[in-house]
Amino acid sequence: MSDNICLFGGTFDPIHIGHLKMISTILENIDIQSLYVIPTGDSYLKRGVTDALIRYDMCRIALEDYFKDNSKVILSDVEVKREGPSYTFETIKYFKNLYPNKTIYFLIGEDSLLYIDKWKNYQYILNDSTLLVLRRRINGSFNVGTEAEANRLEREYKAKIKLIDFDFDISSTSLREMLEKGDNRAEKYIIPTVYAFIKEKNLY
């Protein structure tokens, strides 16, 4: 059995097919024992975020539906239950204490890599986890800035970073805007059970 675990944090506001495909990509490409999906509680980097318990419920519905036969994918409420702002370094520290003998991977998109030095105690994140960075093609090409930033962080902080190709381009921000406008195209990017939950709760 693998001694690696992967943490995937985010606001998931809402969780969409892109997030689920990110998880699938990691399961297909990285040898891990478990992948923890961790909705943020109080996000200090974003404002106007949907209530944490509602976002947690959306994630629960999505994961139970999409990964119902895969016990590797686990939903964690560690940040939802935490009082005060959700800091990634505290979450990594929590899992390192829980699993002291396991390698910790931390899954992010390339946009997050480009501003990771704005995160609280980012040096701890870079030194105590291996970053899995999913990068997207834009107009057929990868962003050369992503690889350059990964190289800089590896050089300056001895960070461990693995870039993984990923072909899916939709954001929760775009979906919220579609939903707010009543644009039915959003339904294409959200699995039916989650979409029904959004409509039932009259979110966005």
Number of C-alpha atoms within 10 A of each C-alpha: 6 11 13 17 21 28 24 19 18 17 21 22 24 25 27 24 18 18 23 17 15 19 19 14 16 17 17 10 9 15 14 20 16 18 23 20 24 23 28 30 26 22 18 13 11 8 8 6 15 16 14 21 15 16 21 25 15 22 26 17 17 23 20 15 14 15 15 11 10 11 10 15 20 17 18 20 17 15 22 20 14 14 9 12 14 21 20 22 18 15 19 19 17 13 17 17 11 10 14 11 10 16 17 22 23 23 25 19 18 22 13 14 21 15 10 17 14 11 15 16 14 15 16 16 22 21 14 19 22 18 24 23 23 23 21 20 13 10 7 7 8 14 14 8 11 19 19 12 15 20 16 13 19 15 11 8 13 13 21 18 20 14 15 16 12 17 13 15 9 13 17 19 12 11 24 17 13 16 19 11 10 11 12 10 11 19 16 12 16 22 18 13 14 22 20 13 15 17 11 9 9 9 15 16
